Amino acid sequence: MSSTKLAHFLSQPYPFYYRGKTLAVISFLIFAVTFLFNYLFQPFQVTLSEHRMGYEWICVVHALIPSLLFLFLFSLIQRINSIDEKWQVKEEVLVILGYLILVGIFNFLVRDLIYNNPDNWSVHHFWVELKNTLLAGILFMFIFIPFNFKRLHDRYQEKSVRLIPLHPLFKSSENENTIPIITQLKVDDFELEINHFLFAKSEKNYVEIYLERENKIQKLVKRITMSELENQLKAVYFVAKTHRSYLLNLKKIENISGNAQGYQLKLKNFESVIPVSRNKISFFEEKMKVLNPHS
């Protein structure tokens, strides 16, 4: 792979899996797989006379370290604002690589608890622990990430093509319906012209509301939560939440493309794309089918 192709691949969007139940399940799987691998295959040199505890407990320690580090590291990373939108292949690779280095360092730091060896704190053993961890993790990482990227990218690209024919049917009504929106500040209350509404994006304690009039974009910033705005627009059948940070007018979609994260939506007269998060993909697909039952 040329450097240009590699740089392009690393800059591609990639799904951020590591939160909630998924994070807990992955952490448990890391523990189980690491324990069984060490216990059944004893992949690295074992000197029984140096052990301070039974080999089963050594396997538990070596399995707990990567499991707990993974849980802790990604519990912190998931708190980064808009992490799903920012996450790319290079972030996945760099963070996993950093995680493996941390595991190697912690495996070295607990050697005195496991092995009765006067040479525990040597540079040699530090390198051995680091090398063994990297060898175990990098091969899997360099196989899994490209495979998973291609699998997801191809799936959503193929599915996005079938959604494109919906767009010509989405014509705005000639009636200019307005919906009164109540915000957290009385002076901030306003009437939303729904046929001019593009999308809303949450920004901390505010919501940015984007409107389109005569091919020009207007942005309103209102003191209201996304859930409050969504609740007040729930009767509008063509407005839907495609991401926890985005509420979208589906009539304004101009193009749908697929990538490894799912779908990206291009709106009329608006440069930036709107994401469809992984947990909203099925909802989005069904919503589009309902809006166009002939698709």
C-alpha positions, 0 to 999 in steps of 0.5 A: 500500500502506497503512503498516499493510500495509507494516509487516505485509509487512516483518515477514513471514519471508523465506528467508535464501539467503546461505550455502555454494554459494548465496552463491558462485553469487550472488556470481559472478552479480553479477560476471557480470551487472554486467560484461556490463551495464557492458561492453555498455550503458555505462549511465553517462557515459564520458569515454575521455580520463580512463581510466587503463586499458582500458574492459574492466578498468574493467568488471572493477573495477566488477564485482569490487567488488559481487561481493566486498562481497556475499561478504564481507558475507553471510559475516559475517551468516550467522554470526549465531546463528539467522539463518534464524529471525530473517530477515524481509523488512525485514532483507532490504530493509535489508541489501541497501540497506546493501550497495548504499550500500557498493558506491557508497562503494567505487566512489567510493573507487577512482576515483583508480585508474580515472580521471585526474580532479582532481575525483575526490574531490568531493562531486559524484562521490561522489553520482554513484557512490552514485546510480548504484549505488542506481538500478541496485539498488533497482529490481531489489530492489523488484521481486524481493523482493515477487515472490519472497515471494508466489511462495514464500508461496503455494507453501508455503501451498498445500502445507501444506493438503495436509499437515494431514490427517495429524494426526488419525492421529498418536495416541500409543502407550499404551506408555511407551517410554523410551530411555537417552540418553548425554550428554557428562557422566556425571551428565547421562545420562537416560532419555527418555520418547519419547511425552512428547517434544515437541522438542529445540533446540540452544543453543550447547554444550547441547540444550534438551529439551522434554517434555509431561506432562498438558498441562504443559511441562517443559524439560531442559538437557543437555550434548549436541550435536544430532547426538549426540541425533539419532543416539541417536534414529534408530531412532524413526521419528516423530522427525525433524530439521526444522531444523539447530537442531530435532529434533521428535516428528512425532506432536505436530504440531497444525497446519502453516502455510506462509510464504515460508521454508517451513513452520511447525509448531504443536505441541500445548500449546506456543505457539512455532512450530517451523520447517522449514528450506528444505533440510529441506522435501522430507525433511519432506514425504516423512517425513509421507507415509511416516507416513501412506501414505493421505494 
